[in-house]
Amino acid sequence: PGGDLNAGEVSAFERNANTQVFDDEVTLTSGDKSPFDAFGAAVSLDADIAVIAAPDDNVDGDDNAGSAYVFNRNLDTGDWDQAVKLTAGADVTAFDNFGAAVAIDADIILVGVPADDPNGIPNAGAAYLFSRDPGEAAPDQWSQTEKLTAGADEDAGDNFGAAVALHSDTALIGAPLEDSGGAVFVFVRDPDDNSWIRQQKLTASDASPGDAFGNSVSVFGNTALIGAPQADVTGVLTAGAVYLFRRDPARAANPWTELQKMELVDAATGDAFGTSVTLAGDMAVVGAPGVDLPPDGIVMRVNAGATYDFRRDPDSGLFCR
């Protein structure tokens, strides 16, 4: 935008209450845009607040340290106004790519930083939590509250923070390059002091190195979806898979259990099913950017990509198309 090469921009749409069609496109850019910021590389929306990441932003002279911007929608005009710019603060470091993944739920923002070097471990990764006082009138009162890491499981190149998800008092953080084939770490908020405590480390029951389990994550209540887009399925290379986990609130230790592995019945090499996932109630949508579509006349549509929607069966609790 404005001649700034690869600075990035985001298009915001509003649903028309009468037609249910999304229109009234508005273009958002950062107030301090620069070339190659990659503004818009990750986005998250909750009600009238949007979080937009610029993971290649240069911060205080540190190249590609990364940042994330909070925008609030003016309910009177419908305009989106930049409220605050979030960074790693005192931990700002070149090439950390703060904002590779972002999530917001109510008054909490979670930002993934997969190239962070906690305790000097290269690219082990981290995630930052920001919160605000819901009673605070000022729109820019977001403050950094905690930095999460894999703790004793920190290992070079795991990329903890490559994917993040947040719902209520539960956070999911993906580490898709963890040696076993990827892992996801679940954190829950302690109601007494609002600190975040690690609840469980999730891995696939049939994990294989290189599966990229945790490349995408989504959580809703006691249900989690985790994508493994590089997983081989019934001999088909990198077809991809998605895993369904369910939490039993009555179990204090390791309450999450794998219930289902979701695959494409017509899986093909390179489909990368599970590259993106989202979950809301009893509905799930999974992205597969490597899917080939039938030719359109003489035009081949290799890697055109597709999304698949699933609904949960009320009897079995499993998702089906």
C-alpha positions in Angstrom: 0.0 0.0 0.0 1.1 3.5 -0.7 4.2 2.2 -2.6 5.5 0.3 0.4 6.5 -3.1 -1.2 5.1 -6.0 0.7 4.1 -3.9 3.7 0.8 -5.7 3.7 -2.9 -4.7 4.3 -6.0 -6.3 5.6 -9.5 -6.2 4.1 -12.3 -6.1 6.7 -15.9 -7.1 5.7 -19.2 -6.6 7.5 -22.2 -8.9 7.1 -25.3 -7.3 5.8 -28.1 -8.1 8.3 -30.7 -8.3 5.5 -28.8 -10.4 2.9 -26.4 -12.2 5.2 -23.7 -11.4 2.5 -20.4 -9.9 3.6 -19.7 -6.6 1.9 -18.7 -3.0 2.8 -15.0 -3.8 2.4 -12.6 -1.6 4.4 -8.8 -1.7 4.0 -6.7 -1.6 7.1 -3.0 -0.7 7.2 -0.6 0.0 10.1 0.1 3.5 11.1 3.8 3.0 10.8 3.9 0.7 7.7 7.2 -0.1 6.1 8.2 -2.3 3.2 8.3 -6.0 3.9 6.4 -5.8 7.2 4.1 -8.6 6.2 1.2 -6.9 7.9 -1.7 -9.3 7.8 0.3 -12.5 7.9 -1.9 -13.5 10.8 -5.3 -12.2 11.9 -7.8 -12.8 14.7 -11.2 -11.2 15.4 -13.5 -11.1 18.4 -16.6 -8.9 18.2 -15.4 -5.4 17.4 -11.7 -6.0 18.1 -9.2 -7.2 15.5 -5.6 -8.3 16.0 -3.4 -8.1 13.0 0.2 -9.3 12.9 3.2 -8.0 11.1 5.8 -10.7 11.9 8.5 -9.1 9.7 8.2 -5.6 11.2 11.4 -4.0 12.3 11.1 -2.9 15.9 13.5 -0.4 17.6 16.1 -1.2 15.0 15.8 -5.0 15.3 15.1 -6.5 11.9 12.1 -8.8 11.6 11.4 -8.7 15.3 7.7 -8.6 14.6 4.7 -6.8 16.0 0.9 -7.0 16.2 -1.7 -4.3 16.0 -5.0 -4.0 17.8 -7.8 -2.3 15.9 -11.2 -1.3 17.4 -14.3 -0.7 15.4 -16.2 2.5 16.0 -19.8 1.4 16.6 -21.1 4.8 15.4 -19.2 5.1 12.2 -18.2 1.5 11.4 -14.6 2.7 11.0 -11.7 0.6 12.3 -9.2 2.6 14.4 -5.7 1.4 15.4 -5.6 1.3 19.1 -2.2 0.0 20.1 0.9 -1.8 18.7 2.0 -4.8 20.6 5.6 -6.1 20.7 7.8 -8.4 22.9 8.8 -5.4 24.9 12.1 -5.8 26.7 12.5 -9.2 24.9 12.4 -7.6 21.4 15.0 -9.5 19.3 15.8 -9.5 15.6 14.2 -12.2 13.5 12.0 -13.5 16.3 8.9 -13.0 14.0 6.6 -12.0 16.9 3.1 -12.4 15.5 3.6 -15.5 13.3 0.3 -16.5 14.9 -2.3 -14.5 16.9 -5.6 -15.2 18.8 -8.0 -13.0 20.7 -10.8 -14.0 23.0 -12.6 -11.3 25.0 -9.9 -9.5 27.0 -7.0 -11.7 26.3 -4.6 -11.8 23.3 -2.2 -14.6 22.6 0.8 -14.0 20.2 3.0 -16.8 18.9 6.8 -16.2 18.4 8.2 -19.5 17.0 11.6 -18.1 16.3 12.2 -16.9 19.9 15.2 -18.3 21.7 14.1 -19.0 25.3 17.0 -19.8 27.6 19.3 -19.4 24.5 17.8 -22.3 22.7 17.5 -21.3 19.0 14.0 -21.3 17.6 12.5 -23.2 20.5 9.7 -20.6 20.4 7.5 -18.8 22.8 4.1 -17.1 23.1 3.1 -13.9 24.8 -0.2 -13.1 26.6 -1.7 -9.7 26.8 -4.7 -8.6 28.7 -6.8 -5.6 29.6 -9.1 -4.5 32.3 -12.7 -5.0 30.9 -13.8 -2.0 32.9 -11.1 0.2 31.4 -12.5 2.7 29.0 -9.3 3.5 27.1 -9.0 1.2 24.0 -5.2 0.9 24.2 -4.9 -0.5 27.7 -3.4 -3.8 26.7 -0.5 -5.0 28.8 1.9 -7.9 28.5 1.1 -10.3 31.4 3.0 -13.5 30.7 5.5 -15.3 28.4 4.8 -19.0 27.8 7.3 -21.6 26.7 7.5 -25.4 26.5 9.5 -25.4 29.7 11.4 -28.7 30.2 10.4 -29.7 26.7 12.2 -26.7 25.1 14.3 -27.9 22.2 16.0 -26.1 19.3 13.9 -25.7 16.2 10.6 -26.8 17.7 8.8 -23.6 16.7 6.6 -23.5 19.8 4.2 -20.7 18.9 3.8 -21.4 15.2 0.1 -21.8 15.8 -2.1 -20.5 18.7 -5.7 -20.7 19.8 -7.6 -19.3 22.6 -11.1 -19.8 24.1 -12.1 -18.6 27.5 -9.5 -19.9 30.0 -7.8 -22.4 27.7 -4.9 -21.7 25.3 -3.4 -24.1 22.7 0.1 -23.5 21.4 1.5 -25.6 18.5 5.1 -26.7 18.1 4.9 -28.5 14.7 8.6 -29.2 14.4 8.9 -31.0 17.7 11.0 -34.1 17.1 8.3 -36.7 17.5 6.3 -35.2 14.7 4.9 -32.2 16.4 3.2 -31.4 19.7 0.6 -29.0 21.1 0.8 -27.6 24.6 -2.4 -26.8 26.5 -2.4 -24.0 29.1 -5.2 -23.0 31.4 -5.7 -19.9 33.5 -5.7 -20.1 37.2 -8.8 -18.3 38.5 -7.0 -17.3 41.7 -4.2 -15.2 40.3 -4.9 -15.3 36.5 -1.6 -17.0 35.8 -1.4 -19.6 33.1 -0.5 -23.1 34.0 0.5 -25.9 31.6 -2.2 -28.6 31.6 -1.0 -31.2 29.1 1.3 -31.9 26.2 -0.6 -33.4 23.3 0.8 -35.6 20.5 -0.7 -37.8 17.9 -1.2 -41.5 18.8 0.4 -42.5 15.5 3.0 -39.7 15.4 5.8 -39.8 12.8 8.6 -37.3 12.4 7.8 -34.6 10.0 4.0 -34.8 10.3 3.8 -31.1 11.5 1.2 -32.0 14.1 0.4 -28.6 15.7 0.8 -26.6 12.5 -2.8 -25.4 13.1 -4.9 -25.5 16.3 -8.4 -24.5 17.4 -10.2 -24.9 20.7 -13.8 -24.5 21.7 -14.8 -25.4 25.2 -13.5 -28.9 25.9 -12.9 -29.8 22.3 -9.6 -29.2 20.3 -8.8 -29.7 16.6 -5.1 -30.1 15.6 -3.8 -30.2 12.1 -1.0 -32.3 10.9 -0.8 -31.3 7.2 2.4 -33.3 6.4 1.1 -36.6 7.8 1.0 -39.6 5.4 -2.4 -41.2 5.2 -2.8 -44.9 4.2 0.4 -44.7 2.2 -0.4 -41.3 0.6 2.5 -38.9 1.2 1.8 -35.6 2.9 -2.0 -35.9 2.4 -2.5 -34.5 5.9 -4.8 -35.3 8.8 -6.6 -33.5 11.6 -6.9 -34.9 15.2 -9.9 -34.4 17.5 -9.2 -34.2 21.2 -11.7 -34.0 24.0 -11.2 -32.8 27.6 -12.8 -34.5 30.6 -13.1 -31.8 33.2 -13.5 -34.4 35.9 -9.9 -35.6 35.4 -7.3 -33.6 37.1 -4.3 -35.1 35.4 -4.0 -35.4 31.6 -7.7 -34.7 30.9 -7.3 -34.5 27.1 -7.8 -37.7 25.1 -7.6 -38.2 21.3 -10.9 -39.3 20.0 -10.7 -39.2 16.2 -8.3 -38.8 13.3 -10.0 -37.1 10.3 -8.7 -37.8 6.8 -9.9 -37.2 3.3 -11.4 -40.3 1.7 -9.9 -39.2 -1.7 -6.6 -38.2 -0.2 -3.9 -37.4 -2.7 -0.2 -36.7 -2.3 0.5 -33.1 -1.2 -3.1 -32.2 -0.3 -1.9 -30.8 3.1 -5.3 -31.3 4.7 -5.1 -29.7 8.1 -2.9 -26.7 7.1 -5.6 -24.6 8.8 -8.5 -25.5 11.1 -11.2 -23.6 12.9 -13.8 -24.9 15.4 -17.1 -23.3 16.6 -19.6 -25.3 18.6 -20.4 -28.4 16.6 -19.0 -27.2 13.3 -15.4 -27.4 12.0 -13.7 -26.2 8.8 -10.4 -27.6 7.6 -8.2 -26.1 4.9 -6.3 -28.2 2.3 -4.3 -25.8 0.0 -2.7 -28.6 -2.0 -5.9 -30.2 -3.3 -6.1 -30.4 -7.1 -9.5 -29.5 -8.6 -11.0 -30.8 -11.8 -9.9 -28.9 -14.9 -11.9 -25.8 -15.9 -12.0 -26.4 -19.7 -8.3 -26.5 -20.7 -7.2 -24.7 -17.5 -5.5 -27.1 -15.1 -6.2 -26.4 -11.4 -3.3 -28.0 -9.7 -3.0 -27.0 -6.0 -6.1 -24.9 -6.3 -6.9 -25.8 -2.7 -10.2 -26.6 -0.9 -11.9 -26.3 2.4 -14.0 -29.0 4.0 -16.7 -28.5 6.6 -17.6 -31.1 9.2 -20.4 -31.4 11.8 -20.3 -33.2 15.1 -22.6 -36.2 15.5 -24.6 -35.6 18.7 -24.6 -39.3 19.5 -20.9 -40.3 18.9 -19.3 -36.9 19.5 -17.3 -37.4 16.3 -17.1 -35.1 13.3 -18.3 -36.2 9.9 -18.9 -34.5 6.5 
